[in-house]
Amino acid sequence: MNVVRPIAAPGRPAVATLGLFDCDIHPRPLSLEEYRPWLSAEMWHRLSTYGIRPRHGFAKGYPFPKAAPLASRRDAWPPGKVPASDLDFLRAQHLDFHGIDIGVLNPLQPSGQGDQNDAFSAAMAYAVNEWQLERWLRDEPRLRASVVVPYEDGEASAREIRRRAGDRRFVQVLLMSRTAEPLGRKRYWPIYEAACEAGLPVAFHAFGYSGWAMTNGGWPSFYIEEVSEHATSCQSQVISLIVEGVFERFPSLRILMIECGFAWIPSVGWRLDQHWRKLKDEVPHLRRAPSEYLREHFHVSTQPMDEPERPEHLLDVMEWIGWDRILYASDYPHWDFDDPRTALPAFIPPERRRDIFGANARALYGMPAA
């Protein structure tokens, strides 16, 4: 890897002997003006005049107050700027301090993903991808980009993926976990086809606005309900991808779930298998038990780390998922940031923590050893 490692990294875990890879860093523009060089006059007018219009019923702001402004750490605000908008500040506070070898950018808002206007969403995806290259990757070799796609338009998303195919600075395709329809539906299949062609995993990050409330009974009352629902939204997507036969159609497809939790995964696999044994006539396209697809095609991130009262329960869960399927994520610069020194409980064996910090990401992203 062509990386520049700082001379001293006091925040780097000693066990990260195979590298320290962070699969979840959230860059943010200081203003929408940063996207302007890569938008047509028409699309810049739409952005500057009407703004981004996510698919939800709240005209302005978030449906819930965040735990902190912009959901960010108090110390992550560069002077006069917003969190993760300044490369030098991010470099010093996170990459250098923690000795990050590779950090993967996942632009969330304002990115235009899931916008009500599909053409605008596609234009924004292109602009955000170019912005990642120019503002972040050009001057920092430790960073990698995610291919932001207008995921509600499968064909436009496939075109954006193919545009970035072969550029090794892009290491995954990025979707949100709350989509207009379940991700197993055929409208999203062009995304998976293009990702497989490019050899890129597809990451879906918790959150997003689908136009629907996150519960089956409407909008809940509190932010704590929303962040707890991240896991249930991802459960629905996992079930959809498996049951719709996506992995039979695309056997090389790899999925990374970011900020979705993971302790729920074994129970979903068990329940799916139980129902499949009784209802397999309904889904003859599934040639194997659902849990086999789950364990073969899905990876997870550590943030947020599930920590049951009994350590052996967490070890059992991680064993079931597969120790080679778990990647470290910091969620920088958000308020629930996970410091790599404390993110993984000490009772996890050192060789497992070593792989979670480095080897597993290197294998998923196809990066050679240093």
HELIX and SHEET records of a PDB file:
HELIX    1   1 LEU A   32  TRP A   38  5                                   7    
HELIX    2   2 ALA A   41  TYR A   50  1                                  10    
HELIX    3   3 PRO A   69  ALA A   71  5                                   3    
HELIX    4   4 ARG A   74  ALA A   76  5                                   3    
HELIX    5   5 LEU A   87  LEU A   90  1                                   4    
HELIX    6   6 ARG A   91  ASP A   96  3                                   6    
HELIX    7   7 PHE A   97  HIS A   98  1                                   2    
HELIX    8   8 ASP A  118  TRP A  131  1                                  14    
HELIX    9   9 GLN A  132  LEU A  137  3                                   6    
HELIX   10  10 GLY A  154  ARG A  164  1                                  11    
HELIX   11  11 LYS A  186  TYR A  188  5                                   3    
HELIX   12  12 TRP A  189  ALA A  198  1                                  10    
HELIX   13  13 TYR A  223  VAL A  243  1                                  21    
HELIX   14  14 VAL A  246  ARG A  249  1                                   4    
HELIX   15  15 ILE A  265  LEU A  279  1                                  15    
HELIX   16  16 LYS A  280  GLU A  282  5                                   3    
HELIX   17  17 PRO A  290  HIS A  297  1                                   8    
HELIX   18  18 PRO A  311  ILE A  321  1                                  11    
HELIX   19  19 TRP A  323  ARG A  325  5                                   3    
HELIX   20  20 PRO A  350  ARG A  354  1                                   5    
HELIX   21  21 ASP A  355  ALA A  359  3                                   5    
HELIX   22  22 ASN A  360  TYR A  365  1                                   6    
SHEET    1   A 8 PHE A  21  ILE A  25  0                                        
SHEET    2   A 8 ILE A 102  LEU A 105  1                                        
SHEET    3   A 8 LEU A 143  VAL A 148  1                                        
SHEET    4   A 8 PHE A 170  MET A 176  1                                        
SHEET    5   A 8 VAL A 202  HIS A 205  1                                        
SHEET    6   A 8 ILE A 255  ILE A 258  1                                        
SHEET    7   A 8 PHE A 298  SER A 301  1                                        
SHEET    8   A 8 ILE A 326  LEU A 327  1                                        
END                                                                             
